[in-house]
Amino acid sequence: MINKKNNNVTPSPYWKMEEGHNSKSIFYKLIFLLNSKIISKFGYTIKNRYIKKIEQNSFLKGDLQNLRNVELSTFLSDYFNNIGISSQSEEIKKYINEFDIIFRDQPTSDLSGGMGYNNGLFFYILLKLIQPQQIVESGVWKGFTTYLIDSSTSQDASIQCFDINLSLLEYKSSKAKYYEFDINDLEHSLPNNQKSLAFFDDHVSHYDRLLFCIKNKINFVILDDDITHLNVHSDGWPPIPSANMIFNYNKIPLKFKWVLNGSKASANIQGLDVTKITNFYSYHTMPELFNFTGYKNSSLSSFLISKKINKEL
């Protein structure tokens, strides 16, 4: 039986991994237990990564930064307009300039295990364009994405943060309510709000998360770690079936195997009714921004819009 809180993962009914003796896996588990059980009580942590992400230490300034922001704003404005979210390049450029300041001032010690510059920028701009009044975040980690939600939404926006382990939290929003349990264990339905958005970075099945969103009438959904069947081995705890698998369900193998950190893993996603999800949401992948920023996207991410709302945007 996997201890969800101590391992920061939730068991999945769709895939399994044979227990191995991989030294890297054992090392990270040891670091996590030391941090959460002993060292954090004294206000310290052992870092399991000694080098910060490149975007925290290397970036453009001056004329080059401005030139990049002009080209990037045109690209992103076209992207959002193409998926039905109205935007102007000057508006996007303003948000990029804001994000550059917010990113440099971010309050968490590092970005390991979470969003980097590209994903954070996309997330921030999307929130600014939509201005959701109700935000649900599942998978809080250190609090970087909560910080972005805080920075991009109105003061009266409602934020609800869920994580099975909040012991590593470094940033806490005054606008948010925190719950140290899985969002599926919530005993009441969420308030119905047309401008509702959910963000999931919790490595739990996207299939289950999207059914939760439909049940609670959440119109905008952002899914991190939206791996495909061909790169499933790249994620330490993949959210199978991912949104990509759901929207390509009839084109991919529904039983597959891979090796994860030296341990054998296998998935079986046969017999799922994905039509409820595909009929409710339109599916969009986040663009790779390396050519503009010089940073690679920290993970594959997707953005879903309810088809009803999409027609009204």
N, C-alpha and C positions, 0 to 999 in steps of 0.2 A: 504494500500500500504506500503510495507516494504522499508524503506530508506536504500539502499544498503551500502552507505558509513558509516553512523552512526552506523549501526548494524554489519558491517563487514561480511555480508552475501549477497548472490545473490538468489532471489526467484527462485523456481524450478517449471517447468510444470509437473513434474512426481510425486511429493508428496506435501502434505499440512499438516499444523498443526493448530488445533483450538487454538485460543488465550486463554490462561489461566491466572491465577494470581499467578503463582508459585513464592514464595518469593525469591528463589535462582536465578531464571532468572531475576527478577526485580533488585536484588542486583548487579548482574554482569553488567546489562545494565547501572545502575547508575554509577558504577565505571568507565565503558568505557566512558560515556559522560563527567564525571568529568576530566578524563585523557586527552581526545582528545580536549575538548572545553576550559578548564580552566587551569588545573595544568601543562600540558605539555608546555604551553607558558612560564613558568618560569623555565623549565628544570627539572621538577620533575614528578613522577608518583606515584599513589597509587597502591600498589601490591594487586591483588585479590587472590594471593597464597603466604603464608608466609614462606613456606619451599621449598627450591630448590629441584630439582630432586636428587635422591640418588647418581647418578653417578657424580654429581658436588662436592660432599663432601666426598664420600667413594670410594676408589679404591685401587688396588694392586700396590705394588712396588717391585723392586729388582728381586730375583729369581722367585718368584711366578708370577710376571707380565710376565717375559720372558717365563716361562713354559706355561702360558695361551696363549701367543701370538703364540707359536709354534703349540699348538694343534688347536687353532682357525684358523691359516693360512692354515693348512692341510685341515680342514673342508671346509673353504671358497674356496680354490683352487679347491677341488673336486666339489663343488657346481657350480662354474663358468664354469668349463670344461664340466660339464654335460648339461649345457644350451647353449653350443656352443661358449663360450668366453674363449679363450686360456689363461691359467695362470699357474704360478709355485708357489709352497708354499713359497719359499724363497722371491719371488717378493711380494707376499701377506703379508708376515711377515714384510717386509720393509715398506709397506704402513700402516700396523697396528701401527708400531712404530712411523711413521710420524703423524698419526692421533691422537695418544695419546698426543703428544706435542701440536698439533693444537687444540685439544679439550680443553685442560687445559688453553690455551691462548685465547679461544674464547671471542669475544668482547661484546657480549650482556649480559645484566644484569642477565638474567635467561633463562631457556629453557621451561618455561610454555607455553603451547599452540603450541609447535613445536616439532621438532625431539629431541630425546634423544641420548644416546651414541650408542646403537645398530643400529638404523636407520641411524644415521649420519655416522657411520663406513662403513656400506654397501654402502651408497650413495657415500662416498669419494672413496672407492676402485673401485667401478664401473666406476666412472669418470676417475680415473687414468688408468684403463684398456682400456677404450674406447677412451679417449682423444678427446672428441667432439670439433669441431671448432665453432659450433653454439649452444648456450644453451638458452632455453626459460624457464623462471620460472614464474609460476602464483600462487600467494599466498606467498608474501614476509615476512609478519608479522614483526618481529624485525630484520631480516637479517641474521640469523644463517646459513641457507642453502646457501644464497648468499656467505657468508664467506667461506663455504666449496667448492663451485664452484670456487671461486677466488683462493683458495689454491691448487686446484687439476688440474687446466687447464693451458694451455700455455698463455703467455702474450697477444698473438694476437687473442685469442678466443673471439668471440662475445657473449655477455650476454645481454639478454633483460628481464627486470623484470616488471611484471604486478601485480598490486594490486588495489582494489577499494578504499583503504584507506592506505596511506603511513605515517600517522601521528605518528605511533608507531615505525618507523624505527630507529634502533640504530646503524646498520652497513651499510655503503654504499660503494659499489665497484667502483673503478675508471675505471674498464673495462666495467661497465654495463650502459645501458640506462634504465631509469625508466619511467613507464607510469602509471598514476593514473586513470585507467579505466579497464574494463573487457577486456580480450584478444580477445573476440569475436567482440569487437568494433573496432579492428584494421582495418584501411581502406586499407591496402595493404597486399599482400601476403609476407610471409617470404622468404628470399633468399634460393634457393635450394642448400643444402649442404649434401653430403652423410653422413658425421659425425655430424648429428644434433640430439639433445636430448632435450626433454621437461620434466620438472618436475612440477607436479600439486599438490598443497596442498591448494586448494582454496574452497573445499567443494561444487564444482559445479559438476553436472552430468558428470560422466566419459564417458558416451555415447556421449555427445556433445563434450567433450574435445578430444576424440579419433577420431571423425569425423573431427575435426579441424586439428588434427595431420596428418591424411591421406591426407586431402586437401593440406596441406603444406609440404607433403613428409618428415615428421619427422620420422626417423628410429628407434630411441630409446625413450621410454617413461617410466617415473617413476611416479607411482600414489600412493599418501599417502591416508590413511583412506579408504582403499579398503575393506570396510565392506561387510559381507555376509548378506543374508536375515535373518539369525538367530541371528546376533548380531547388527542389525540395531539400536537398542535402546541404544547402547553404545556410539554413536556419537552425538554430540550436533547439527550438521547440516549435515546429511549424503549426500554424492554425488551420489544420486540415479538416474539411475541405475549405480551401481559401476561396475568396470571391472569384479569382481568376478561374479556378476549377469549376465553380458553380456556373459561371457564364460560358464555359466551354465544355460543359458536362457531357455532351454527346459526341465530343471530338477527342476525348482523352481516355487513356486506360483508367479503369475504376479500381483496379487492384495493382499496387506497385510496391517495389522494395528499393531500399537505399542503405547506405552505411553512414551513420552519424557519430562522429568522433570515435570511430573504431568499433561502435556497437551496431548490430544489425537492426534495421527498422522496417516496418511494413505497414501499409495502409489498405483499407477496404472501404470504399465510399459507394458501394453498389446500393441500389434500391432507394435512393433519396429522391424526394419530390422537390425539384428545384424550381418548378414553374411558378410557385407562389412568389418566390424572390425575383425571378427574371421578369415576371409580369408587373411587379410593383416598382422595381427600380430600373433606371438606366445606369450603365456601368462605364466608368472612364478611368484610365490609368494616368498616374502622375507622370509628366514628361521628365526625361533626363535633362538636367541643366548644366552638365559639365562644360559644354562648349562656351557657356556664358560666365560661369563662376569659377571654373577650375577645380571644383570639388565634385566628387561623385555622390549621387544620391545615397543616403545612408541605408535605405532599404527600398524594396518595391512597395509602392503605395497606390491605393485606388480611392476613387471618390464616387459615391453613388447618390443619385437624386431620384426622389419619388417621381414617377412619370406624371402624376397629377400636378405636382408643384412645377415640374419642368415646363409644362404648358402655360403656366401662369407667370413665369419669370420674364 
